[in-house]
Amino acid sequence: QVQLKESGGGLVQPGGSLRLSCELSPSTFNTYNMGWYRQVPGKQREWVALISSGGDTKYQDSAKGRFTISRDSLRYTINLQMTDLKPQDTAVYYCIRIVDLARGTHFGSWGLGTQVTVSS
């Protein structure tokens, strides 16, 4: 069972930045492709950014140029640096194991997520 713990969300003004982190066990960090999804109430979760176990990345068009996904091998975290945030980025953000990088297909149980609210 992959244990996931997201953090770093909060309230930020449009144009601001946030850095989300997802804590993983060392074995999970070293083995699996991972990704960040987000969910707006009433809508399906959508993947935002993906990263392979080797560090290759992929982004949704809405995130390109503004979000950066990375792996921290010292802290065993998957991070999502978000800049130039927009109100439409408001959502609960989750990290999850990815089994198909081409499609962003996820696997496993969702964590609690972390709320990101972009508002003036």
MOCORBEL-V589945 format. One record per residue. N is the residue number from 0. SS is DSSP state (@ for helix, = for strand, . for the rest). OMEGA is omega in whole degrees, 0 to 359 (* if undefined). D_FIRST is the distance of its C-alpha to the first C-alpha in whole Angstrom. Layout:
# MOCORBEL-V589945
n->N ss->SS omega->OMEGA d_first->D_FIRST
n->N ss->SS omega->OMEGA d_first->D_FIRST
This chain:
# MOCORBEL-V589945
n->0 ss->. omega->179 d_first->0
n->1 ss->. omega->178 d_first->4
n->2 ss->. omega->183 d_first->6
n->3 ss->. omega->176 d_first->9
n->4 ss->= omega->180 d_first->13
n->5 ss->= omega->177 d_first->16
n->6 ss->= omega->174 d_first->20
n->7 ss->. omega->180 d_first->23
n->8 ss->. omega->179 d_first->24
n->9 ss->= omega->179 d_first->28
n->10 ss->= omega->181 d_first->31
n->11 ss->= omega->179 d_first->33
n->12 ss->. omega->175 d_first->36
n->13 ss->. omega->184 d_first->37
n->14 ss->. omega->181 d_first->37
n->15 ss->. omega->184 d_first->35
n->16 ss->. omega->172 d_first->32
n->17 ss->= omega->176 d_first->28
n->18 ss->= omega->178 d_first->25
n->19 ss->= omega->177 d_first->22
n->20 ss->= omega->178 d_first->19
n->21 ss->= omega->181 d_first->15
n->22 ss->= omega->180 d_first->14
n->23 ss->. omega->170 d_first->11
n->24 ss->. omega->179 d_first->11
n->25 ss->@ omega->182 d_first->13
n->26 ss->@ omega->177 d_first->11
n->27 ss->@ omega->181 d_first->9
n->28 ss->@ omega->186 d_first->13
n->29 ss->@ omega->188 d_first->15
n->30 ss->@ omega->194 d_first->13
n->31 ss->. omega->164 d_first->12
n->32 ss->= omega->183 d_first->15
n->33 ss->= omega->179 d_first->14
n->34 ss->= omega->172 d_first->16
n->35 ss->= omega->173 d_first->18
n->36 ss->= omega->172 d_first->19
n->37 ss->= omega->180 d_first->21
n->38 ss->= omega->173 d_first->22
n->39 ss->. omega->180 d_first->26
n->40 ss->. omega->179 d_first->27
n->41 ss->. omega->180 d_first->28
n->42 ss->. omega->177 d_first->26
n->43 ss->. omega->173 d_first->23
n->44 ss->. omega->177 d_first->21
n->45 ss->= omega->177 d_first->22
n->46 ss->= omega->183 d_first->21
n->47 ss->= omega->183 d_first->23
n->48 ss->= omega->182 d_first->22
n->49 ss->= omega->176 d_first->20
n->50 ss->= omega->179 d_first->20
n->51 ss->. omega->177 d_first->19
n->52 ss->. omega->179 d_first->18
n->53 ss->. omega->175 d_first->21
n->54 ss->. omega->175 d_first->22
n->55 ss->. omega->186 d_first->24
n->56 ss->= omega->178 d_first->24
n->57 ss->= omega->184 d_first->25
n->58 ss->= omega->167 d_first->26
n->59 ss->. omega->180 d_first->27
n->60 ss->. omega->182 d_first->31
n->61 ss->. omega->183 d_first->31
n->62 ss->. omega->184 d_first->29
n->63 ss->. omega->178 d_first->31
n->64 ss->. omega->181 d_first->33
n->65 ss->. omega->183 d_first->32
n->66 ss->= omega->176 d_first->28
n->67 ss->= omega->177 d_first->27
n->68 ss->= omega->182 d_first->23
n->69 ss->= omega->178 d_first->22
n->70 ss->= omega->177 d_first->20
n->71 ss->= omega->185 d_first->21
n->72 ss->. omega->177 d_first->20
n->73 ss->. omega->183 d_first->22
n->74 ss->. omega->183 d_first->20
n->75 ss->. omega->178 d_first->16
n->76 ss->= omega->170 d_first->17
n->77 ss->= omega->186 d_first->17
n->78 ss->= omega->175 d_first->21
n->79 ss->= omega->176 d_first->23
n->80 ss->= omega->183 d_first->26
n->81 ss->= omega->178 d_first->28
n->82 ss->. omega->180 d_first->32
n->83 ss->. omega->184 d_first->35
n->84 ss->. omega->183 d_first->33
n->85 ss->. omega->178 d_first->34
n->86 ss->@ omega->180 d_first->34
n->87 ss->@ omega->173 d_first->32
n->88 ss->@ omega->179 d_first->29
n->89 ss->. omega->184 d_first->29
n->90 ss->= omega->167 d_first->25
n->91 ss->= omega->183 d_first->22
n->92 ss->= omega->182 d_first->20
n->93 ss->= omega->167 d_first->16
n->94 ss->= omega->186 d_first->14
n->95 ss->= omega->175 d_first->12
n->96 ss->= omega->180 d_first->11
n->97 ss->= omega->180 d_first->14
n->98 ss->= omega->178 d_first->14
n->99 ss->= omega->184 d_first->18
n->100 ss->. omega->181 d_first->20
n->101 ss->. omega->184 d_first->23
n->102 ss->. omega->184 d_first->22
n->103 ss->. omega->182 d_first->19
n->104 ss->= omega->183 d_first->17
n->105 ss->= omega->179 d_first->14
n->106 ss->= omega->175 d_first->10
n->107 ss->. omega->183 d_first->8
n->108 ss->. omega->177 d_first->8
n->109 ss->. omega->171 d_first->11
n->110 ss->. omega->180 d_first->12
n->111 ss->. omega->182 d_first->15
n->112 ss->. omega->177 d_first->17
n->113 ss->= omega->186 d_first->20
n->114 ss->= omega->172 d_first->24
n->115 ss->= omega->179 d_first->26
n->116 ss->= omega->180 d_first->30
n->117 ss->= omega->185 d_first->32
n->118 ss->. omega->176 d_first->36
n->119 ss->. omega->* d_first->39
